[in-house]
């Protein structure tokens, strides 16, 4: 590990949050540095992602639970830069989830798939200048979106109109069925 990366890692491990609180307790009880404890936990997690049962669930929790937590914190903070960071993450996560839906049946059979997926999701949520979500959004997603924005707006409008028509039709049919049911009930009494 390079010196600057090691310093950032140690700084992260000494911030005040739930995880570092647990690491601090382990460090005080065992005498083992929290850096080593954290690296051991990362190693066990990596091995589990390769051979463990439920690796898909664990990987999805990593990609969803922490970002959901910090997204709520970002919404509640007065700073709007963190809102943009996490909105960008969720756009990338959503597109990744759709792509994965169609390819997961094949990719999940590859060794190290879930470890690579977790690595990808961690890269996308990394609080660093080389944040993967920012990179993917600005290099791939945004240019494609801007190029096809008019067509996408048209498709979304059409879907919205059809959904509204369908909801109106269902409401009218439900109202008719209720009136018919009540009318038949009055005739039988």
N, C-alpha and C positions, 0 to 999 in steps of 0.2 A: 504494500500500500504506500503511495507517495506521501511525502510529509504534509503537503497541504490537504490532501484527502483525509489523512489521519487526524489532522487538527479539526477539520470540519466534522468528522465522525465523533471525536471526543467532545466537541462543543455541543453537538446534537444530543449526546448521551448525558450531558449535564444541564440541559434545559429542564424546566419544571413542567412535567406532565405525568400522566398516569404510568406510562411505560417506564420512564426514567425513575419514577418513584419506586416501582417494583424492582428495577435493576439496582437501585441504591440499597434497598432492604437486603437483596441477595448479596450484594457486595459487603455490607456491614456484617452479615451473619456468617459468610463463608471466608471472607478475607480475599476473595478472588476479584480482580479488577473488573468493573462493569464492562469494559471494552472486551475482555475475553468472554464474559458471560454472553454479551450481545453477539459476538462472532460465533460462539458455540450454538446459540439459538438460531442464527441465520443458517449455519451449517446443517443443523438437524432439520430445519424447515426445508432446505434445498433437497436433502436426501428424501424426506417425506414426499415432496412434490414429484420426485422421480419414481418412487416405488410404493407410496402409500395409497391406501384405499381412501377415497373421498378427496383426492387431490384437486379435482375440478371444483368442488364446493369451497375448499380452502382458498384456492386461487381466486375464485369469484368474490369471496369475502374480503380478501386483500384488495382487490380492485374496486370494491364497492364500499365497504364499511368505513375505512379511514377517509376516503374522499367525501363521503356523505357527511361525516362528522366535521371535517374542516370546511365543507361547503356551508353548513349551518353556521359555523363560527364566522365565515366570511360574510354571509348575509347580515349577521348581527353586528359586524364591525362597521365603523364609519368609513373605513378605507375601501374604495371601489376597485382598486387594482387587484386585490385578491378575489373579488367577485369575477372579474374577467378571466383570471387564471383558472378558476374552477369551472366556469362556464365552458371554457375552451377544453378542459379535461373531459367534461361530460359530452361534448360534441364528438370528440375523438373516441371516447368510450362507447358511445351509442353506435357510431359507424363500425367500430371494431366488433361490437356485439352482433350486429346484423351480419357482417362478413363471416364471423365465427359460426353463426347459426348454420350457415350453408356448408362450411368446411370442417366443422368440429368432428363430424363422424369419421372423417379420414385422418385429420391431424392428431386426434387424441390417441391414435395407435402409435405415433412416433415417440421414441424414447426422448425424454427431456422436454416434451411439449409443454406440460404444465409449468415446469421451471422456466422455460423461455417465455411463456405467456405472462407469468408473474414478473419476470424481468422487464418485459415490455410495459406492463401496467405500472410498475414502479418507476421506470424511465419516464412514462407519461405524467406521473404525478410528482416527480422529483422537484424539490424547491431549489433549482439551480439554473444557471444561464442556459444549460444544455437540456432544458425541459423538453421531453418528447412530444407532449401535447401541443406546445407552442410551435415546435418545429414542423410537425405534421400538418397542423392547421394552416400555418402561413405558407408552407411549401406545396401542399397538395390540395387540402380541402377547400380553402378560401378561393384559390384560382379556379377550381372546378365549379364551385358554387357561383362565383361571379359570372363565369362564362355561361352557365345554364340557369341563371336566376329567373329569367322570364318564363321559361318552360316549367320550372319547379313551382313558381307562383300560380301558373295556370292549372297545373295538376292539383295543387293543394286547394285552390278555389273550387275546382270541379268536385273533388272529394268532399269538401265541406258542404257544398250545395246538395250533393246526393245524400249525404248523411242527414242533413236537415230535412230533406224531402222524405226520407225513410222514417225518421223520427215522427214527423207529422202524420204520415200514413199509419204508423203503428198506434199513435195516440188516437186517431180517428177510429180505427178498427177496435181498439180497446173500449172506447166510449160506446160504440155501437153494440159490442158484445155485452157490456154492462147494462145498457138500456134494454136489450133483448132479454137478458137474464132476469132483470127486475120485473119486466113486463110479464114474462112467463110465470114468475113467482106469484105475482098478484092474481093472475088468472087461476092458478091452482088453489088459492086460498078463498 
